[in-house]
Amino acid sequence: MIFKVKKTLQLFVILSSVILSNAVEVTEEELKSFSYGTSQFRLAVVGDTGAVSEATEVLRLSSYDALLHLGDFDYEHHADAFFDKTLPSDRSFKFMGVLGNHDYLSENSESISRRFRDNIYNTMRKSGLECKFSDSKFMWSCHYHNMRVIGLTPGIKGVDDRSKQLRFLKDELSKATEDWKICAWHYYDKYYHTGRYQNDGNLVSGDGESFYDYCKEHGAIIFSAHDHVYARTRVMSKFSSHEIDQYDGGKDSKIIQIRKGATINILNGAGGYEMYEEKGEQKDYRHWAKKYALGRDKENQKKFGGLFCTFNYGGNKKKAYCEFLRINSSEKRFDYFTIYQNENPGSVSYSDIDKSFLDEKKKEYLKSKGIVEQPLTTNTTDTNASPSSLSDNPIMDDINIMPDNSAINKEGVVNDSNKPESKSKSSKTGIAIGVSACAVAALAVGGLIVLKMKKNKHSIDETELVMKLPDEEYDYRNQMPINENRSVVDDDFIPLPMPSYHNNYHTKSKHNKNQ
């Protein structure tokens, strides 16, 4: 096949740009240092702390941006103690809290109860949070970053009745548009404690509609306390009848996938005052994923702890990483897990969520460096055609230099199912650094043609270049070097068609001044 020089140069430009933009590699370290995505923040969750020194130690287990307290701020009727002594005076974190049974009328006089309530309200307001409070101040809804937190007090003596609280919950949660949603209260329902109080029923929901299930329908994470243990459930599809979701990862799973219609409850009452023993049928419910209590030999008597969760982990707004940390223990971390927001766990895996975010981050990184990725496809209108066929470009005539449709997936990424996986796991992520040998060859040949034309200053009407292509049976697919990320051209180059010069640049010329 014969190409005109102009066409040939255009061919080399296209090939070079494609190779250059897909032949650069970025290390994991470079990506980690590149800021992209939604700002992450760390939320501390504690409950049943009292105003004791151990509670202060728990609050010092980690740094965090916001603190959510699940109630029982003091057990000695001192309404100011926690706020004056336990909370650090030089704090920079935001504060949110709900009343516990030890903070109101069941344990205190009316004046002390009001003092507890007002301390919570005033501390939240001073934190600078964007919150809506009920007239009674027993309920609130706060916006923080891309999170909506709703705090309630169902079951606490002397507060708004359950029907009013459920209404508030529905009003606030139904219109919440944040990526993350949290429901928080002090008490629990019958299936969601570990047995200290055997006869406790639905202290939150009562005999009516389940507060838990309403939060679950909106994909909200549920936090509760009162039982002085740490316990998290598996992913639940129905709390009122303790049904485990079909996509739950199993007991002690470190991967949690929540969505509208399936979520988890984390009970955390191990904040510093006293550890409880687990007992009865409650401790053996199969929906528990992980539990931490006093221990058979009271080995955890002074090992109090708190939950610390980083939301928008690594910039990914669909991901959070949590760990339960303890004081007075040689093993500080008792539990850890990753939460993914995944609306389609049947067809999308959590690793797909990670990969999708990483691909987006890579593209933005390249863009920040002035490198625009060139797609390997030119045909974007016909979904049945080969998405990577460069021959659709008129410049390319009928040369097919890419694999056919069977070697390309729906995203236009080359599939090399016959290539064994790399024996070594490099820290490279699969986009460019440097130029491949293939790009050098392409540019060199293109440059050679230009130089040759400049050197020969004949008056030429039309120049033709003869290019010998490989035999038809030559299989480019078997020569295509694809890395384990299935999208990158390595330094092992693709054999390109090399020109042979026919009769020393044989030209057809009507006028030649040197002849």
For each residue, the residues with C-beta under 8 A, 3 or more apart:
1: 397 398 399 467 469
2: 464 465 466 467
3: 7 8 11 397 464 465 467
4: 7 8 462 463 464 465
5: 8 9 449 453 463 464 465
6: 9 10
7: 3 4 10 11 395 397
8: 3 4 5 11 12 446 449 465 467
9: 5 6 12 13 446 449 450
10: 6 7 13 14 395
11: 3 7 8 14 15 395 396
12: 8 9 15 16 442 443 445 446
13: 9 10 16 17 446
14: 10 11 17 18 390 393 395 396
15: 11 12 18 19 442 496
16: 12 13 19 20 439 442 443 446
17: 13 14 20 21 374
18: 14 15 21 22 374 376
19: 15 16 22 23 435 436 438 439 442 489
20: 16 17 23 24 432 435 439
21: 17 18 24 366 371 372 373 374 432
22: 18 19 373 374 376 431 432 487 488 489
23: 19 20 432 434 435 436 438 439 488 489
24: 20 21 366 371 431 432 433 434
25: 428 429 430 431 432 433 434 488
26: 30 31 362 365 366 428 429 430 431 432 433
27: 30 31 427 428 429 433
28: 31 32 427 428 429
29: 32 33 427
30: 26 27 33 34 365
31: 26 27 28 34 358 361 362 365 429
32: 28 29
33: 29 30
34: 30 31 361 364 365 368
35: 315
36: 315 360 361 364 365
37: 312 314 315 316 317 357 361
38: 145 146 179 312 315 316 317
39: 145 312 315
40: 310 311 312 313 314 315
41: 65 66 144 145 310 311 312
42: 62 63 64 65 66 308 309 310 311
43: 64 65 66 67 68 147 308 309 310 311
44: 59 62 64 66 67 68 93 306 307 308
45: 67 68 70 223 266 268 306 307 308 309
46: 49 55 58 59 67 68 69 70 268 271 272 306 307
47: 69 70 71 72 100 186 223 224 225 226 268 269 270 271
48: 70 71 72 100 225 226 228 269 270 271 272 273 274
49: 46 52 55 58 59 69 72 73 82 86 271 272 273
50: 55 72 73 74 75 76 82 271 272 273
51: 55 73 74 76 78 81 82 85 86
52: 49 55 56 86 272 273
53: 56 57
54: 57 58 272 273 302 304 327
55: 46 49 50 51 52 58 59 82 86 271 272 273 304
56: 52 53 59 60 85 86 272
57: 53 54 60 61 272 304 327
58: 46 49 54 55 61 271 272 304 305 306 327
59: 44 46 49 55 56 67 86 87 88 306
60: 56 57
61: 57 58 305 306 308 325 326 327 332
62: 42 44 306 308 325
63: 42
64: 42 43 44 67 93 308
65: 41 42 43 93 94
66: 41 42 43 44 93 94 95 96 144
67: 43 44 45 46 59 64 93 94 95 96
68: 43 44 45 46 96 97 149 182 184 223
69: 46 47 49 73 95 96 97 98
70: 45 46 47 48 97 98 100 184 185 186 223 224 225 268 269 271
71: 47 48 97 98 99 100 101 102 103 153 185 186 225 226
72: 47 48 49 50 75 100 101 102 103 186 225 226 269 273
73: 49 50 51 69 79 81 82 83 97 100 102 103 116 119 120
74: 50 51 77 78 79 81 82 102 103 116
75: 50 72 102 273
76: 50 51 81
77: 74 107 108 112
78: 51 74 81
79: 73 74 103 108 112 115 116 119
80: 83 84 115 119
81: 51 73 74 76 78 84 85 86
82: 49 50 51 55 73 74 85 86 87 119
83: 73 80 86 87 119 123
84: 80 81 87
85: 51 56 81 82
86: 49 51 52 55 56 59 81 82 83
87: 59 82 83 84 91 95 123
88: 59 91
89:
90:
91: 87 88 95
92:
93: 44 64 65 66 67 127
94: 65 66 67 127 128 129 144
95: 66 67 69 87 91 123 124 127 129
96: 66 67 68 69 124 127 129 131 140 142 149 151 184
97: 68 69 70 71 73 120 123 124 151
98: 69 70 71 120 151 152 153 184 185 186
99: 71 103 104 116 117 120 138 153 156 159 186
100: 47 48 70 71 72 73 103 104 156 186 225 226
101: 71 72 104 106 107 155 156 157 186 187 226
102: 71 72 73 74 75 106 107 108
103: 71 72 73 74 79 99 100 107 108 113 116 117 156
104: 99 100 101 107 108 113 116 117 153 156 157 158 159
105: 108 110 113 157 158
106: 101 102 156 157 158
107: 77 101 102 103 104
108: 77 79 102 103 104 105 112 113 116
109: 112 113
110: 105 113 114
111: 114 115
112: 77 79 108 109 115 116
113: 103 104 105 108 109 110 116 117 158
114: 110 111 117 118
115: 79 80 111 112 118 119
116: 73 74 79 99 103 104 108 112 113 119 120
117: 99 103 104 113 114 120 121 137 138
118: 114 115 121 122 137
119: 73 79 80 82 83 115 116 122 123
120: 73 97 98 99 116 117 123 124 137
121: 117 118 124 125 133 137
122: 118 119 125 126
123: 83 87 95 97 119 120 126 127
124: 95 96 97 120 121 127 129 131 140 142
125: 121 122 129 131
126: 122 123
127: 93 94 95 96 123 124
128: 94
129: 94 95 96 124 125 142 143 144
130: 142 143 144
131: 96 124 125 140 141 142 143
132: 140 141 142 172
133: 121 137 139 140
134: 137 138 139 140 160 168
135:
136: 139 159 160
137: 117 118 120 121 133 134 140
138: 99 117 134 152 153 156 159 160 165
139: 133 134 136 150 151 152 153 160 165 168
140: 96 124 131 132 133 134 137 150 151
141: 131 132 148 149 150 151 168 172 176
142: 96 124 129 130 131 132 148 149 150 151
143: 129 130 131 147 148 178
144: 41 66 94 129 130 147 149
145: 38 39 41 311 312
146: 38 178 179 180 311 312 317
147: 43 143 144 178 179 180 181 182 311
148: 141 142 143 172 173 176 177 178 180 181 182
149: 68 96 141 142 144 181 182 184
150: 139 140 141 142 168 169 172 173 176 181 182 183 184 220
151: 96 97 98 139 140 141 142 184 185
152: 98 138 139 165 168 169 183 184 185 211
153: 71 98 99 104 138 139 156 159 160 165 185 186
154: 159 162 165 166 185 187 203 204 205 206 211
155: 101 162 185 186 187 203 204 206
156: 99 100 101 103 104 106 138 153 159 186 187
157: 101 104 105 106
158: 104 105 106 113
159: 99 104 136 138 153 154 156 165
160: 134 136 138 139 153 164 165 168
161: 164 165
162: 154 155 165 166 205 206 208
163: 166 167 208
164: 160 161 167 168
165: 138 139 152 153 154 159 160 161 162 168 169 211
166: 154 162 163 169 170 208 209 211 214
167: 163 164 170 171
168: 134 139 141 150 152 160 164 165 171 172
169: 150 152 165 166 172 173 183 211 214 215
170: 166 167 173 174 214
171: 167 168 174 175
172: 132 141 148 150 168 169 175 176
173: 148 150 169 170 176 181 183 214 215 218 220
174: 170 171 218
175: 171 172
176: 141 148 150 172 173 181 218
177: 148
178: 143 146 147 148 181
179: 38 146 147 312 317 318 341
180: 146 147 148 221 311 320 341
181: 147 148 149 150 173 176 178 215 218 219 220 221
182: 68 147 148 149 150 220 221 222 223
183: 150 152 169 173 211 212 215 220 221 222 223
184: 68 70 96 98 149 150 151 152 222 223 224
185: 70 71 98 151 152 153 154 155 204 211 223 224
186: 47 70 71 72 98 99 100 101 153 155 156 224 225 226
187: 101 154 155 156 203 204 224 226
188: 192 193 200 203 204 224 225 226 227 267
189: 192 201 202 203 204 205 210 211 212 239 240
190: 193 200 201 202
191: 239 242 282 285 287
192: 188 189 212 224 231 233 239 265 267
193: 188 190 196 197 200 226 227 231 267 282
194: 227 229 231 267 276 278 279 282 283 288 291 293
195: 198 278 279 280 281 282 283
196: 193 227 228 229 276 277 278 279
197: 193 200 227
198: 195 279 280 282
199:
200: 188 190 193 197 203
201: 189 190
202: 189 190 205 206 207 210
203: 154 155 187 188 189 200 206 226
204: 154 155 185 187 188 189 211 212 224
205: 154 162 189 202 208 209 210 211 212 240
206: 154 155 162 202 203
207: 202
208: 162 163 166 205
209: 166 205 213 214
210: 189 202 205 213 214 239 240
211: 152 154 165 166 169 183 185 189 204 205 214 215
212: 183 189 192 204 205 215 216 222 236 239 240 265
213: 209 210 216 217 238 239 240
214: 166 169 170 173 209 210 211 217 218
215: 169 173 181 183 211 212 218 220 222 263
216: 212 213 219 220 222 236 237 238 239 261 262 263
217: 213 214 260 261
218: 173 174 176 181 214 215 260
219: 181 216 258 259 260 261 262 263 341
220: 150 173 181 182 183 215 216 263
221: 180 181 182 183 258 263 264 266 339
222: 182 183 184 212 215 216 263 264 265 266
223: 45 47 68 70 182 183 184 185 265 266 267 268
224: 47 70 184 185 186 187 188 192 204 265 266 267 268
225: 47 48 70 71 72 100 186 188 267 268 269 271
226: 47 48 71 72 100 101 186 187 188 193 203 267 269
227: 188 193 194 196 197 231 267 269 276
228: 48 196 269 270 273 274 275 276
229: 194 196 267 269 270 275 276 278 291 292 293 294
230: 266 267 268 269 270 290 291 292 293 305 307 324 334 335
231: 192 193 194 227 266 267 288 290 291 292 293
232: 264 265 266 267 288 289 290 335 337
233: 192 236 264 265 266 287 288 289
234: 244 245 248 249 250 251 253 264 287 288 289
235: 244 245 247 248 249 256 257 258 262 263 264
236: 212 216 233 239 242 243 244 245 248 262 263 264 265 287
237: 216 243 244 245 246 261 262
238: 213 216 241 242 243
239: 189 191 192 210 212 213 216 236 242 265
240: 189 205 210 212 213
241: 238
242: 191 236 238 239 285 287
243: 236 237 238
244: 234 235 236 237 248 286 287
245: 234 235 236 237 248 262
246: 237
247: 235 257 262 345 346
248: 234 235 236 244 245 253
249: 234 235 253 254 255 256 257
250: 234 253
251: 234 286 288 289
252: 289 290
253: 234 248 249 250 256 289 337
254: 249 336 337 338
255: 249 337 338 340 350
256: 235 249 253 264 337 338 339 340
257: 235 247 249 262 339 340 341 342 345 350
258: 219 221 235 262 263 264 339 340 341 342
259: 219 262 263 341 342 343 344 345
260: 217 218 219 343
261: 216 217 219 237
262: 216 219 235 236 237 245 247 257 258 259
263: 215 216 219 220 221 222 235 236 258 259
264: 221 222 232 233 234 235 236 256 258 289 339
265: 192 212 222 223 224 232 233 236 239
266: 45 221 222 223 224 230 231 232 233 307
267: 188 192 193 194 223 224 225 226 227 229 230 231 232
268: 45 46 47 70 223 224 225 230 271 306 307 324
269: 47 48 70 72 225 226 227 228 229 230 276
270: 47 48 228 229 230 275 292 304 305 306
271: 46 47 48 49 50 55 58 70 225 268 304 305 306
272: 46 48 49 50 52 54 55 56 57 58 304
273: 48 49 50 52 54 55 72 75 228 304
274: 48 228
275: 228 229 270 293 294 295 300 301 302 303 304
276: 194 196 227 228 229 269 293 294
277: 196 293 294
278: 194 195 196 229 282 283 291 293 294
279: 194 195 196 198 282 283
280: 195 198 283
281: 195 284 285
282: 191 193 194 195 198 278 279 285
283: 194 195 278 279 280 288 291 293
284: 281
285: 191 242 281 282 288
286: 244 251
287: 191 233 234 236 242 244
288: 194 231 232 233 234 251 283 285 291
289: 232 233 234 251 252 253 264
290: 230 231 232 252 335 337
291: 194 229 230 231 278 283 288
292: 229 230 231 270 300 305 324 334 335
293: 194 229 230 231 275 276 277 278 283 300
294: 229 275 276 277 278 298 300 301
295: 275 298 299 300 301
296: 299
297:
298: 294 295 301
299: 295 296 303
300: 275 292 293 294 295 303 326
301: 275 294 295 298
302: 54 275 327 328
303: 275 299 300 326 327 328 329
304: 54 55 57 58 270 271 272 273 275 326 327 328
305: 58 61 230 270 271 292 324 325 326 327 334
306: 44 45 46 58 59 61 62 268 270 271 324 325
307: 44 45 46 230 266 268 322 323 324
308: 42 43 44 45 61 62 64 322 323 324 325
309: 42 43 45 320 321 322 323 339
310: 40 41 42 43 313 320 321 322
311: 40 41 42 43 145 146 147 180 320
312: 37 38 39 40 41 145 146 179 315 316 317 319 320
313: 40 310 316 319 320 321 338
314: 37 40 319 357
315: 35 36 37 38 39 40 312 357 361
316: 37 38 312 313 319 353 354 357
317: 37 38 146 179 312 341
318: 179 340 341 342 353 357
319: 312 313 314 316 338 339 340 341 353 354 357
320: 180 309 310 311 312 313 338 339
321: 309 310 313 336 337 338 339
322: 307 308 309 310 336 337 338 339
323: 307 308 309 333 335 336 337
324: 230 268 292 305 306 307 308 333 334 335 336
325: 61 62 305 306 308 332 333 334
326: 61 300 303 304 305 329 331 332 333 334
327: 54 57 58 61 302 303 304 305
328: 302 303 304
329: 303 326 332 334
330:
331: 326 334
332: 61 325 326 329
333: 323 324 325 326 336
334: 230 292 305 324 325 326 329 331
335: 230 232 290 292 323 324
336: 254 321 322 323 324 333
337: 232 253 254 255 256 290 321 322 323
338: 254 255 256 313 319 320 321 322 350
339: 221 256 257 258 264 309 319 320 321 322
340: 255 256 257 258 318 319 350 353
341: 179 180 219 257 258 259 317 318 319
342: 257 258 259 318 345 348 350 353
343: 259 260 348
344: 259 347 348
345: 247 257 259 342 348 349
346: 247
347: 344
348: 342 343 344 345 352 353
349: 345 352 353
350: 255 257 338 340 342 353 354
351: 354 355
352: 348 349 355 356
353: 316 318 319 340 342 348 349 350 356 357
354: 316 319 350 351 357 358
355: 351 352 358 359
356: 352 353 359 360
357: 37 314 315 316 318 319 353 354 360 361
358: 31 354 355 361 362 429
359: 355 356 362 363
360: 36 356 357 363 364
361: 31 34 36 37 315 357 358 364 365
362: 26 31 358 359 365 366 429 430 431
363: 359 360 366 367 373
364: 34 36 360 361 367 368
365: 26 30 31 34 36 361 362 368 369 431
366: 21 24 26 362 363 369 371 372 373 431 432
367: 363 364 370 371 372
368: 34 364 365
369: 365 366
370: 367
371: 21 24 366 367 432
372: 21 366 367
373: 21 22 363 366 431
374: 17 18 21 22
375: 378 412
376: 18 22 387 388 390 402 412 414
377: 380 387 388 389 412
378: 375 389 390 392 393
379: 382 385 386 387 389 392
380: 377 387
381:
382: 379 385
383:
384:
385: 379 382 389 392 405
386: 379 389 402 404 405 408
387: 376 377 379 380 405 408 410 412
388: 376 377 402 403 408 412 414
389: 377 378 379 385 386 392 400 402 404
390: 14 376 378 393 396 399 400 401 402
391: 396 397 398 399 400 401
392: 378 379 385 389 396
393: 14 378 390 396
394: 397
395: 7 10 11 14
396: 11 14 390 391 392 393 399 401
397: 1 3 7 391 394
398: 1 391
399: 1 390 391 396 469 497
400: 389 390 391 404 476
401: 390 391 396 476
402: 376 386 388 389 390 408 414 476
403: 388 406 407 408 414 476 477 480
404: 386 389 400 407 408 477
405: 385 386 387 408
406: 403
407: 403 404 414 415 416 477
408: 386 387 388 402 403 404 405 412 413 414 415
409: 412 413 415
410: 387
411:
412: 375 376 377 387 388 408 409
413: 408 409 486 487
414: 376 388 402 403 407 408 480 482 486 487
415: 407 408 409 486
416: 407 419 477 480 482 486
417:
418: 478
419: 416 482
420:
421: 484
422: 425 426 483 484
423:
424:
425: 422
426: 422
427: 27 28 29
428: 25 26 27 28 483
429: 25 26 27 28 31 358 362 485
430: 25 26 362 483 484 485 487 488
431: 22 24 25 26 362 365 366 373 488
432: 20 21 22 23 24 25 26 366 371 488
433: 24 25 26 27
434: 23 24 25
435: 19 20 23 439 440
436: 19 23 439 440 489 490 491 493
437: 440 441 491 492 493
438: 19 23 441 442 489 493 494 496
439: 16 19 20 23 435 436 442 443
440: 435 436 437 443 444
441: 437 438 444 445 493 496
442: 12 15 16 19 438 439 445 446 496
443: 12 16 439 440 446 447
444: 440 441 447 448
445: 12 441 442 448 449 498 499
446: 8 9 12 13 16 442 443 449 450
447: 443 444 450 451
448: 444 445 451 452
449: 5 8 9 445 446 452 453 465
450: 9 446 447 453 454
451: 447 448 454 455
452: 448 449 455 456 505
453: 5 449 450 456 463
454: 450 451 457
455: 451 452
456: 452 453 505
457: 454
458: 507 509 512 513 514
459: 509 511 512 513
460: 463 507 509
461: 508 509 510
462: 4 507 508
463: 4 5 453 460 505 507
464: 2 3 4 5 506 507 508
465: 2 3 4 5 8 449 499 501 502 505
466: 2 499 500 501 502 506
467: 1 2 3 8 497 499 500
468: 497 498 499 500
469: 1 399 497
470: 474 495 497
471: 474
472:
473:
474: 470 471
475: 478 479
476: 400 401 402 403 479 480 494
477: 403 404 407 416 480
478: 418 475
479: 475 476 494 495
480: 403 414 416 476 477 494
481: 489 490 492 493 494
482: 414 416 419 486 487 488 489
483: 422 428 430 486 487 488 490
484: 421 422 430
485: 429 430 488
486: 413 414 415 416 482 483
487: 22 413 414 430 482 483
488: 22 23 25 430 431 432 482 483 485
489: 19 22 23 436 438 481 482 494
490: 436 481 483
491: 436 437
492: 437 481
493: 436 437 438 441 481 496
494: 438 476 479 480 481 489
495: 470 479
496: 15 438 441 442 493
497: 399 467 468 469 470
498: 445 468
499: 445 465 466 467 468
500: 466 467 468
501: 465 466 504 505
502: 465 466 505 506
503: 506
504: 501
505: 452 456 463 465 501 502
506: 464 466 502 503
507: 458 460 462 463 464
508: 461 462 464
509: 458 459 460 461 512
510: 461
511: 459
512: 458 459 509 515
513: 458 459
514: 458
515: 512
